[in-house]
């Protein structure tokens, strides 16, 4: 090497330049593969496919294809980490959600952290880490992991306005032990708290044996009945509801099988029915929350669709009554004005009376609309 450097310096420099070009070419190929998998939404396992390897062999025989795990690590390092760091730095405030769960049938447990912030006018949520925990879940250990996670992602603890966790003492103590957060910023998860409230009812000494009895009977019928899951309180509600519905079918079967568990007596059935009525509001509240989230997810941006927005504006029953975004309403009105202005021919419209038929129903689909219309009419009269 010394001889090459001293006597053949030009040849050595030429070789170094060639090596640099080759390295740059290989680096460019790796970036192109990352761009292809991300932009085209391909799985990383595509790089181990036979046809893909043949393609790369023909285009760049000297290139060594990285494994899927290596490509994921490169993507996290070069792209996602930098994007997330820039995003977190630009955010004025954000909140976090953290939880610990265990993998079924194993002793492995994981810590998941999700960060929530407002970008422009939209609420954004990003899962920044799912990390395996290798030690006991003490408050100090969890706190250290959270500090390391946020330092890695460049997130400032001072910007955190709230930390949502379950009601576990270790999680609450971990959040409280971080100086920038403290106990005041620790907010218990609503769903988990609701689960604790339901558990207090179902674990009552007078109720717990009945739930166990219903569970034992249900387990004998396999898939025909539901099973109780301790971490989901509504499974108790579902199992007793199904048992009440199928009592007339279950009892004759239990009476014929001497090895079957004893059925619930009439007095026990009364307690089970009261328990079902007691848990029903909680189930309704949970389903309503899920329903509202899904409606917002599916129809939250429906106002930005010009055809639907324009049709709503032209309908004399609705007009601007149900618009929640002023920008979407203004855009729809402007779009209608352009359509009317661009129209060269006028059409004659037949005046047709709108005939409504009153239908007797226990549920009025238009009740919310009627309340809004009545309230708006009333406010206009008061202004006059």
DATA-V568325 format. One record per backbone hydrogen bond with DSSP energy under -1.0 kcal/mol. CO is the residue of the C=O (numbers start at 1). NH is the residue of the N-H. If there is no record, write none. Layout:
# DATA-V568325
CO,NH
CO,NH
This chain:
# DATA-V568325
1,5
2,6
3,7
8,12
9,13
10,14
11,15
12,16
13,17
14,18
15,19
16,20
17,21
18,22
19,23
20,24
21,25
22,26
23,27
24,28
25,29
26,30
27,31
28,32
29,33
30,34
31,35
32,36
33,37
34,38
35,39
36,40
37,42
43,46
44,47
45,48
46,49
49,53
50,54
51,55
52,56
53,57
54,58
55,59
56,60
60,63
67,71
68,72
69,73
70,74
71,75
72,76
73,77
74,78
75,79
75,80
76,81
79,83
80,84
81,85
82,86
83,87
84,88
85,89
86,90
87,91
94,161
95,116
96,164
97,114
99,112
101,110
103,106
108,103
109,133
110,101
111,131
112,99
113,128
113,129
114,97
115,126
116,95
117,124
119,122
122,119
124,117
126,115
129,113
131,111
136,138
138,142
139,143
140,144
141,145
142,146
143,147
144,148
145,149
146,150
147,151
148,152
149,153
150,155
156,159
157,160
159,94
162,96
163,187
164,98
165,189
168,172
169,173
170,174
171,175
172,176
173,177
175,178
175,182
178,181
178,182
183,186
185,163
187,165
189,193
190,194
191,195
192,196
193,197
194,198
195,199
196,200
198,202
199,203
201,204
204,207
204,208
207,211
208,212
209,213
210,214
211,215
212,216
213,217
214,218
215,219
218,221
221,224
222,225
229,232
232,235
233,236
233,237
234,238
235,239
236,240
237,241
238,242
239,243
240,244
241,245
242,246
246,250
247,251
250,254
251,255
252,256
257,260
265,269
266,270
267,271
268,272
269,273
270,274
271,275
272,276
273,277
274,278
275,279
276,280
279,283
280,284
281,285
282,286
283,287
284,288
285,289
286,290
287,291
288,292
289,293
290,294
291,295
292,296
293,297
294,298
295,299
296,300
299,302
301,304
302,305
305,309
306,310
307,311
308,312
309,313
310,314
311,315
312,319
315,318
315,319
318,321
325,329
326,330
327,331
328,332
329,333
330,334
331,335
332,336
333,337
334,338
335,339
336,340
337,341
338,342
364,367
366,370
367,371
368,372
369,373
370,374
371,375
372,376
373,377
374,378
375,379
376,380
377,381
378,382
379,383
380,384
